[in-house]
Amino acid sequence: MGLRKWIRLLPVLGALLGASHAFAQSSPDDLKHLTLDQLMNIEVTSVSKQPEPFMKAPAAIQVITQEDIRRSGASSLPEALRLADNLEVAQKNSSAWAISARGFNTDLSNKLLVLIDGRTVYTPLFSGVFWDRQDYLLEDIDHIEVISGPGGTLWGANAVNGVINIVTKSAKDSQGLYAEAGGGSQLRAVTGIRYGGSLGRSADYRVYGRFFDRSHEVLPNGNAAMDSWRSGQGGFRIDAGAKREDRFTLQGDFYETPQNLPTGRSAGAAGGNLLGRWSHAASDESDMKLQIYYDRTHFRDPVPQQMAGALVLAPAGTLTDDLDTVDLDFQHRFRLNGRNGIVWGLGYRFTHDTVQNAPGLAFEPPQLDQNLFNVFVQDEVRLAENVAFTLGTKVEHNDYTGFEIEPNVRLQWDMTPKQSMWSAVSRAVRSPSRVDRDERLMTPSVAPLITDLLIGGTNFKSETAIAYEMGYRAQLGSKVSASISGFYNDYNNIRSTSPSAPNPVTHLPFPYVFSNNLEGETHGFELAANYQILRWWRLHGGYDLLLENIHVKPGTVDLNNALNETADPRHQLAMRSSMDLPRNFELNAQSRWIDSFRFNNAGTPGIVPSYSELDSRLAWHATRKVELSVAGQNLLHNRHLEYVVSSPSPVEEIRRSAYGKLAIVW
């Protein structure tokens, strides 16, 4: 029924976008689409840690360009990531999102590595990403590289199911003044400003600031969820280099994001980062890079009262976390004897984590220092002019499990200059987080009968995945490009919740312990295509199939019956349309159909129903420097459900919204 409903959207798209060719006329040069040729030759670095054309990258990768982001009407990074067909993106409430690739898109989604300009943004608390803290002036993003599939050989632990690499513009490419302001129903207010200039003849800079105020979502009964939130962020970037061979970058950001909660209490986060990078290019085939960054985050999260019927297990309280991260990374690329392209590197990361525990939720020890060491090497061997074999591995050492090895082999065949096939076998690791090892869900109100309900496992191992992949990418003439990738992933030691030996006094199996009692496999394929219907009209389509079989290992137990680590639709279908209309108008629309999926409802399956939605944006370039736009999101329904978060958080539905914006470039 859901798929048929999505198909019925096609006439809606046609009615919305069906302008007559007779009315089309040229837009200014700077408003034109990138050609398919240009799209296929965009330079990406995330697959091999070296520049290569998107067409020839041997991985399941999609690129979100600055033009894609601007035309979509996205107002946040998670909204922009909906443009990648190979991701699962679901909005939980006003400020929280669930984002993953190839499954495992749960509350504690932890198998996707996210980087912003080379800075890793996951938290060691649960090895995932707090998406409400990841913000940027979207105009200053150059492009986003999204890899589905393991990237552990180059990027390390947690790059199990994918890598998102957000690349911002250089200071040289963001000169002058940019300002934007707008608002509407959900996005009540948004303002942003950036100014870039030169520091002498060999350096450029930019500074920026951004603020938004978002309204609340709604509960299933239609009442306001009262979860509105605000965020302010600012930063700078300096790029310098007296010679072409040596480039220096210094950049930093700071933010604060207070949030209201449905409970009537408030949460919030604040932090900042500073990154420095030196790169030296000895030739077109040899370069090195040294990068260091410092990141500081603080967040405050009210923990609600824990109840069992009328019994109070733990009073309400507030958990705070302060995390300091220092990361050092070195990389060297060179070509050996004409056939071997070698990239190698080493890195070190230090984290200092301090938690102020709540009465019912704690991390022991409350203060923890951790060290992560790594070294990697990868060799691309040119077997023939159009055939390359890649072999590499990363070796990491963490304080929880010691040494971890993440190898991969890839084979690429460039069938023609515009057709490429590739295959790969990889091993990736998700190392333990503080939740897995150090968490305590406590019951102080009923101690000493029951001290803890749930604790981390002191013997919790790393989760592992062996991935088998194959893909094909092609530009089929001047109007059509397409890619397809298939995968089979074999997982072991997935997190479970297991009972302890019965308490001799109460005879109850408390505390439950995080263990590694799950295993299983996933398989499926991802399809994406672009069709340049006319010079002024382009369509993009994408389809994902994901089949999961995660189960409890024989002879072991999981309290959640293998339901707690997956919350993923089997089918996803997306379509985008981009049009250049007369008199410098643009009309864009993107439609999606998300299949129903199963989630954990206290150890039994719950179902989030399938849904279809439509977003659209109309923009007018009044002059070459002024753009006026209006965007509508979730236009097909007054509200709809996308995700269900763990109890005791209430279920929230996402509302239809619209906003207008004025943008000026000077």
Salt bridges, closest charged atoms under 4 A:
ASP29 OD1 - LYS32 NZ 3.62
ASP30 OD1 - ARG624 NH2 3.72
ASP37 OD1 - LYS418 NZ 3.16
GLU67 OE2 - HIS33 ND1 3.46
GLU67 OE2 - ARG71 NE 3.46
GLU79 OE2 - ARG214 NH1 3.76
ASP85 OD2 - HIS540 NE2 2.47
ASP107 OD1 - LYS92 NZ 3.69
ASP117 OD2 - ARG237 NH1 3.83
ASP135 OD2 - ARG210 NE 2.93
GLU139 OE2 - LYS169 NZ 3.49
ASP140 OD1 - ARG194 NE 2.90
ASP140 OD2 - ARG206 NE 3.70
ASP142 OD2 - HIS143 ND1 2.64
GLU145 OE2 - HIS143 NE2 2.78
GLU180 OE2 - ARG210 NH1 3.75
GLU180 OE1 - LYS661 NZ 3.37
ASP213 OD1 - ARG188 NH2 2.94
ASP239 OD2 - ARG237 NE 2.85
ASP246 OD1 - HIS280 ND1 2.93
GLU285 OE2 - ARG335 NE 3.77
ASP287 OD2 - ARG333 NH2 2.54
ASP295 OD2 - ARG119 NH1 3.00
ASP322 OD1 - ARG296 NH2 3.26
ASP322 OD1 - HIS298 ND1 2.82
ASP324 OD2 - ARG296 NH1 2.73
ASP327 OD2 - ARG349 NE 2.73
ASP353 OD2 - ARG434 NH1 2.91
GLU364 OE2 - ARG440 NH1 3.89
ASP369 OD1 - HIS352 ND1 2.50
GLU380 OE2 - ARG382 NH2 3.64
ASP414 OD2 - LYS56 NZ 3.64
ASP436 OD2 - ARG430 NH1 2.51
ASP436 OD1 - ARG495 NH1 2.70
ASP438 OD2 - ARG434 NE 3.06
ASP452 OD1 - ARG440 NH2 2.82
GLU463 OE1 - LYS111 NZ 2.66
GLU463 OE2 - ARG430 NH2 3.17
GLU469 OE2 - ARG102 NH1 2.87
GLU469 OE1 - ARG410 NH2 3.94
GLU519 OE2 - HIS551 NE2 3.38
GLU521 OE1 - HIS523 ND1 2.98
GLU526 OE2 - ARG102 NE 3.00
GLU565 OE2 - ARG495 NE 3.23
ASP580 OD1 - ARG71 NH2 2.46
GLU586 OE1 - ARG70 NH1 3.00
GLU586 OE2 - ARG71 NH2 3.49
GLU586 OE1 - ARG617 NH1 3.52
GLU586 OE2 - HIS621 NE2 3.22
GLU613 OE2 - HIS637 ND1 2.85
GLU613 OE2 - HIS640 ND1 3.32
ASP615 OD2 - ARG592 NH1 3.47
GLU627 OE2 - ARG70 NH1 2.86
GLU627 OE1 - ARG617 NH2 2.85
GLU627 OE2 - HIS621 NE2 3.31
GLU642 OE1 - ARG82 NH2 3.01
GLU642 OE2 - ARG592 NH2 3.36
GLU642 OE2 - HIS640 NE2 2.77
GLU653 OE1 - ARG639 NE 2.65
